[in-house]
Amino acid sequence: MTTATVCSNAFSAAGDSTTTVPAVRLSHPSGAELVVALRGAAVLAWRAPWRGPDGVERVEDLVDGYADEAEVAAHDAARSALMAPFVNRLAGGEYVFDGVRHLVPPVLPWEPLAMHGFARTLDWTVVDRDEDPARLTDVDPARPESVTLRASVAPDAHVGYPFALALEVEYVLDAGSLGVTLRARNVGATAAPVALGWHPYLRVPGHDTIDRLELTVPAGHAVLTGAGLLPLAGAEAFGAIDGVGPLPLAGVRLDHAFGDLGADADGRARTLVRDPATGQGLAVWQDRGLVHVYTGDGLVRRERAALAVEPVETLTDAFNRPDCAADVRLEPGAVREFAFGAEILA
């Protein structure tokens, strides 16, 4: 039987019982596993069947999530964090919305600037769902498993963000894929600025660093940045390109966003990280928006051990950009939904 179970001990799929991070775990008949923290709804572990060079299939770790309780508490590198109600950096920790200036301190006191939103600090709850009796007896290896979590943003809970939101995230686990749908509903009486995204670090089994991997991004433009990695103003932020890669990552340092993403036949745009020797790797897909790629240079822990491939709805600092005003505006009662995920490349 496959179920979503809430656990308060191990988030390591290896079964380490020494941790006490409240989390929900999904298990799939294929052996795939997903562990999601209830604080922040970040993916702590995603493991799935992977065929090694010896032809033997093993269940392998595919994200470099928080390694222990200390990393969870520190939000180390925002590993697999959900980003809302803003993505990446907020210039100067301030923005103007409907003529009112708002000052936003760093989300966490030890962080140098306001970044990645505060959904990652919220307490999320698992949404109760009725179980189909057939589901409890009919174990179908092809059937995905899912869990939905909810959290709320109160208008007086976060300095500089006097708006009310209801957030929801659905994780769908299959034998070789992880799907995510992030939703925001404006439950307040006034319009609110909202941007959504995800901050996962991907691991390709058999690689302790990203240096023997290659990157492919189906982008029509690169986002050009200035001081503080903030996009340039207006149209100057976009430099035309004919895609990225396949780009060998050895010696390459990236902390860049790409847009105008080309979609495959299913309507999803896919950024690929793979081993050129075997063709094996992972794809991050998204239904729209931009993708930000970070090679992990400068991380205090596990530098360049994994590649951050971040689907985002909008540009960094979108709250301060007139060209993003319509994209971030969420009217009272309206719902915004952003779908993305990761899948194994055979």
C-alpha positions as CSV (number, residue, x, y, z in Angstrom):
1,M,0.0,0.0,0.0
2,T,1.2,3.5,-0.7
3,T,0.3,6.3,1.6
4,A,1.3,9.8,2.7
5,T,2.5,9.4,6.3
6,V,3.5,12.2,8.7
7,C,6.7,11.4,10.5
8,S,8.6,13.3,13.1
9,N,11.8,11.3,13.1
10,A,13.8,10.6,9.9
11,F,13.9,12.7,6.8
12,S,16.8,10.7,5.5
13,A,15.5,7.9,3.2
14,A,18.3,5.7,4.7
15,G,16.2,5.6,7.9
16,D,18.3,7.8,10.2
17,S,16.1,7.9,13.4
18,T,18.2,10.5,15.1
19,T,16.5,13.5,13.5
20,T,13.3,15.1,14.7
21,V,12.2,17.3,11.8
22,P,8.4,17.0,11.3
23,A,7.8,15.8,7.8
24,V,5.5,14.0,5.5
25,R,6.7,11.0,3.5
26,L,5.3,9.5,0.2
27,S,6.3,6.0,-0.9
28,H,5.7,4.6,-4.4
29,P,5.6,0.9,-5.3
30,S,8.6,1.5,-7.6
31,G,10.7,2.3,-4.6
32,A,10.6,6.1,-5.2
33,E,10.3,8.1,-2.0
34,L,9.6,11.8,-1.2
35,V,10.1,13.5,2.2
36,V,8.7,17.0,2.6
37,A,9.2,19.2,5.7
38,L,6.1,20.6,7.4
39,R,8.1,23.8,8.1
40,G,8.5,25.5,4.8
41,A,7.2,22.5,2.7
42,A,10.7,22.0,1.3
43,V,11.7,18.7,-0.2
44,L,14.1,17.0,2.2
45,A,14.6,13.9,0.1
46,W,13.6,12.7,-3.3
47,R,14.8,9.2,-4.3
48,A,13.9,7.1,-7.3
49,P,15.0,4.0,-9.2
50,W,18.2,4.7,-11.2
51,R,20.1,2.3,-13.5
52,G,23.8,2.4,-12.8
53,P,26.6,1.9,-15.3
54,D,26.7,-1.8,-14.2
55,G,23.1,-2.2,-15.4
56,V,21.8,-2.7,-11.9
57,E,18.8,-0.5,-10.8
58,R,19.1,1.1,-7.4
59,V,17.1,3.7,-5.6
60,E,19.3,6.9,-5.6
61,D,19.1,10.4,-4.1
62,L,18.2,13.0,-6.8
63,V,18.2,16.2,-4.8
64,D,20.8,17.7,-2.5
65,G,18.4,18.7,0.3
66,Y,19.1,19.7,3.9
67,A,21.5,17.1,5.3
68,D,20.6,17.5,9.0
69,E,18.5,19.4,11.5
70,A,21.1,22.2,11.7
71,E,20.8,22.9,7.9
72,V,17.0,22.8,8.2
73,A,17.1,25.4,11.0
74,A,19.5,27.6,9.1
75,H,17.7,27.3,5.8
76,D,21.1,26.5,4.4
77,A,21.2,27.6,0.7
78,A,17.4,27.5,0.6
79,R,17.6,23.9,-0.5
80,S,14.4,22.9,-2.3
81,A,12.6,25.9,-0.8
82,L,9.3,27.1,-2.1
83,M,9.6,30.7,-3.0
84,A,6.6,33.0,-2.3
85,P,5.4,35.7,-2.2
86,F,8.5,36.9,-4.0
87,V,11.4,35.1,-5.8
88,N,15.1,35.5,-5.4
89,R,16.2,39.1,-4.3
90,L,14.2,42.1,-3.4
91,A,16.4,45.2,-4.1
92,G,17.2,47.2,-1.0
93,G,14.5,45.2,0.9
94,E,11.8,47.6,-0.3
95,Y,9.1,48.0,-3.0
96,V,6.2,50.3,-3.9
97,F,2.8,48.8,-4.6
98,D,-0.3,50.8,-5.4
99,G,1.6,53.9,-4.3
100,V,2.6,52.7,-0.9
101,R,6.3,52.0,-0.1
102,H,7.0,48.8,1.9
103,L,10.2,48.0,3.7
104,V,11.0,44.3,4.0
105,P,13.8,43.1,6.3
106,P,15.8,39.9,5.6
107,V,13.5,36.9,6.0
108,L,15.9,35.4,8.5
109,P,18.1,37.6,10.7
110,W,21.3,36.0,9.6
111,E,20.6,36.5,5.9
112,P,22.3,39.5,4.2
113,L,19.2,40.7,2.3
114,A,15.5,40.0,1.6
115,M,15.4,37.0,-0.6
116,H,13.4,33.9,-1.6
117,G,10.2,34.9,0.2
118,F,8.9,33.7,3.6
119,A,6.8,30.7,2.5
120,R,9.9,28.7,3.5
121,T,9.4,29.8,7.1
122,L,5.7,28.9,7.4
123,D,4.1,26.0,9.1
124,W,2.3,23.9,6.5
125,T,-0.4,21.3,7.2
126,V,-1.3,18.2,5.3
127,V,-4.7,18.5,3.6
128,D,-7.0,15.7,4.6
129,R,-8.3,13.6,1.7
130,D,-10.8,10.8,1.4
131,E,-9.2,7.5,0.6
132,D,-10.6,5.5,-2.3
133,P,-11.3,2.0,-0.9
134,A,-9.9,0.5,-4.2
135,R,-6.7,2.5,-3.6
136,L,-6.1,0.7,-0.3
137,T,-6.2,-2.7,-1.9
138,D,-5.1,-2.3,-5.5
139,V,-1.4,-1.5,-5.6
140,D,-0.7,-0.2,-9.1
141,P,3.0,0.6,-9.8
142,A,1.9,3.0,-12.5
143,R,-0.3,5.1,-10.2
144,P,1.4,8.3,-8.9
145,E,1.2,9.2,-5.2
146,S,0.4,12.7,-4.1
147,V,0.1,15.0,-1.1
148,T,-1.2,18.5,-0.7
149,L,-0.1,21.0,2.0
150,R,-1.5,24.4,3.0
151,A,-0.3,27.5,4.8
152,S,-1.5,31.0,5.3
153,V,0.0,34.4,5.2
154,A,-1.6,36.8,7.6
155,P,-1.5,40.6,6.9
156,D,0.2,41.4,10.2
157,A,2.7,38.5,10.3
158,H,5.5,39.7,8.0
159,V,7.0,43.2,8.2
160,G,6.6,44.9,4.8
161,Y,3.9,42.5,3.5
162,P,0.5,43.6,4.8
163,F,-1.4,41.2,2.6
164,A,-3.4,38.0,3.2
165,L,-2.7,34.9,1.1
166,A,-3.7,31.2,1.3
167,L,-0.9,29.0,-0.1
168,E,-1.2,25.5,-1.3
169,V,1.4,23.1,-2.8
170,E,0.7,19.7,-4.3
171,Y,3.5,17.1,-4.7
172,V,3.0,14.2,-7.1
173,L,5.5,11.3,-7.0
174,D,5.9,8.8,-9.7
175,A,8.5,6.1,-10.5
176,G,10.7,8.6,-12.4
177,S,9.3,12.0,-11.7
178,L,8.3,14.6,-9.2
179,G,5.6,17.1,-10.1
180,V,4.8,20.3,-8.1
181,T,2.0,22.7,-8.3
182,L,2.2,25.9,-6.2
183,R,-0.9,28.0,-5.7
184,A,-1.6,31.4,-4.1
185,R,-5.0,32.8,-3.4
186,N,-5.5,36.4,-2.4
187,V,-7.9,36.1,0.6
188,G,-7.5,39.8,1.5
189,A,-9.6,42.8,0.5
190,T,-7.0,44.5,-1.6
191,A,-4.7,43.5,-4.5
192,A,-1.4,41.9,-3.5
193,P,2.0,41.4,-5.2
194,V,2.8,37.7,-5.6
195,A,5.5,35.8,-7.4
196,L,6.1,32.0,-7.1
197,G,9.1,29.7,-7.6
198,W,11.1,26.7,-6.4
199,H,14.8,26.4,-5.4
200,P,15.9,22.8,-5.8
201,Y,19.5,21.5,-6.0
202,L,19.7,18.5,-8.4
203,R,22.1,15.5,-8.0
204,V,23.0,13.1,-10.8
205,P,23.9,9.8,-9.2
206,G,27.6,8.8,-9.6
207,H,28.7,12.4,-9.6
208,D,30.1,14.0,-6.4
209,T,30.4,17.4,-8.2
210,I,28.7,18.9,-11.2
211,D,32.0,19.2,-13.1
212,R,31.5,16.2,-15.4
213,L,27.9,17.2,-16.3
214,E,26.5,19.4,-19.0
215,L,23.6,21.9,-19.0
216,T,21.0,22.6,-21.7
217,V,18.5,25.5,-21.4
218,P,16.0,26.1,-24.2
219,A,16.2,29.9,-23.8
220,G,15.7,32.7,-26.2
221,H,17.3,35.2,-23.9
222,A,19.6,35.6,-21.0
223,V,18.8,38.0,-18.2
224,L,21.6,40.6,-17.9
225,T,22.3,41.9,-14.4
226,G,24.2,44.6,-12.7
227,A,25.1,45.3,-9.1
228,G,23.8,42.8,-6.6
229,L,22.8,40.4,-9.4
230,L,19.7,42.6,-10.1
231,P,18.4,42.6,-13.7
232,L,19.1,45.7,-15.7
233,A,16.2,48.1,-16.2
234,G,13.6,47.6,-18.9
235,A,14.5,45.9,-22.2
236,E,18.2,46.1,-21.3
237,A,17.7,43.1,-19.0
238,F,17.2,40.8,-21.9
239,G,20.1,39.6,-24.2
240,A,19.1,37.5,-27.2
241,I,20.6,34.0,-27.3
242,D,20.1,30.8,-29.2
243,G,19.7,28.5,-26.2
244,V,22.4,27.4,-23.8
245,G,24.4,24.2,-24.4
246,P,24.9,21.5,-24.2
247,L,27.4,23.4,-22.0
248,P,30.1,21.5,-20.1
249,L,30.0,22.7,-16.5
250,A,33.7,22.2,-15.6
251,G,35.1,25.6,-14.7
252,V,31.8,27.3,-15.4
253,R,30.3,29.6,-12.7
254,L,26.6,30.5,-13.2
255,D,24.1,32.5,-11.1
256,H,22.0,33.6,-14.0
257,A,18.4,33.5,-15.2
258,F,17.1,32.7,-18.7
259,G,13.8,33.4,-20.3
260,D,11.8,33.0,-23.5
261,L,11.9,29.3,-22.8
262,G,11.0,27.0,-25.7
263,A,8.4,24.4,-24.8
264,D,8.3,20.7,-25.9
265,A,5.2,19.2,-27.5
266,D,3.5,18.7,-24.1
267,G,3.7,22.5,-23.4
268,R,6.5,22.1,-20.8
269,A,9.9,23.8,-21.1
270,R,12.7,21.6,-19.9
271,T,16.2,22.5,-18.6
272,L,18.5,19.5,-18.7
273,V,21.5,18.5,-16.6
274,R,23.1,15.2,-17.7
275,D,26.2,13.1,-18.0
276,P,27.4,13.4,-21.6
277,A,29.1,10.1,-21.4
278,T,25.9,8.2,-20.6
279,G,23.1,10.6,-21.5
280,Q,21.6,10.0,-18.1
281,G,20.4,13.0,-16.1
282,L,17.5,15.1,-14.9
283,A,15.2,17.6,-16.5
284,V,13.5,20.4,-14.6
285,W,10.2,21.3,-16.4
286,Q,7.9,24.3,-16.0
287,D,4.7,25.5,-17.6
288,R,5.9,29.1,-18.1
289,G,8.2,31.8,-16.6
290,L,12.0,31.9,-16.4
291,V,14.6,29.5,-15.0
292,H,17.5,30.5,-12.8
293,V,20.6,28.4,-12.8
294,Y,23.2,28.4,-9.9
295,T,26.3,26.3,-9.9
296,G,26.7,26.5,-6.2
297,D,30.0,28.4,-6.1
298,G,30.7,30.0,-2.8
299,L,28.3,27.7,-0.8
300,V,29.7,27.0,2.7
301,R,28.6,23.4,2.5
302,R,28.9,21.1,-0.5
303,E,30.1,23.7,-3.0
304,R,29.3,22.6,-6.6
305,A,28.0,19.3,-5.4
306,A,24.7,19.9,-7.0
307,L,23.1,22.2,-9.6
308,A,20.3,24.6,-8.5
309,V,17.8,24.8,-11.4
310,E,15.0,27.2,-10.2
311,P,11.7,27.6,-12.0
312,V,10.4,31.1,-11.3
313,E,7.3,33.0,-12.6
314,T,9.1,36.3,-12.9
315,L,12.3,38.2,-12.9
316,T,14.3,38.8,-9.7
317,D,13.1,42.0,-8.1
318,A,9.8,41.9,-10.0
319,F,8.0,43.9,-7.3
320,N,10.1,46.9,-8.3
321,R,9.8,46.6,-12.1
322,P,7.1,48.4,-14.1
323,D,7.4,45.7,-16.8
324,C,6.5,43.0,-14.2
325,A,3.6,45.0,-12.5
326,A,0.8,43.0,-14.3
327,D,2.6,39.7,-13.7
328,V,2.8,40.0,-10.0
329,R,-0.6,41.7,-9.3
330,L,-3.1,39.3,-7.7
331,E,-6.6,40.7,-7.2
332,P,-8.8,39.9,-4.2
333,G,-10.2,36.4,-4.6
334,A,-8.0,35.5,-7.5
335,V,-5.8,32.4,-7.6
336,R,-2.3,32.1,-9.2
337,E,-1.0,28.6,-10.1
338,F,2.6,27.7,-11.1
339,A,3.4,24.1,-12.2
340,F,6.9,22.6,-12.4
341,G,8.8,19.5,-11.5
342,A,11.7,17.2,-12.2
343,E,12.0,13.9,-14.1
344,I,14.7,11.4,-14.9
345,L,16.2,11.3,-18.3
346,A,16.6,7.7,-19.4
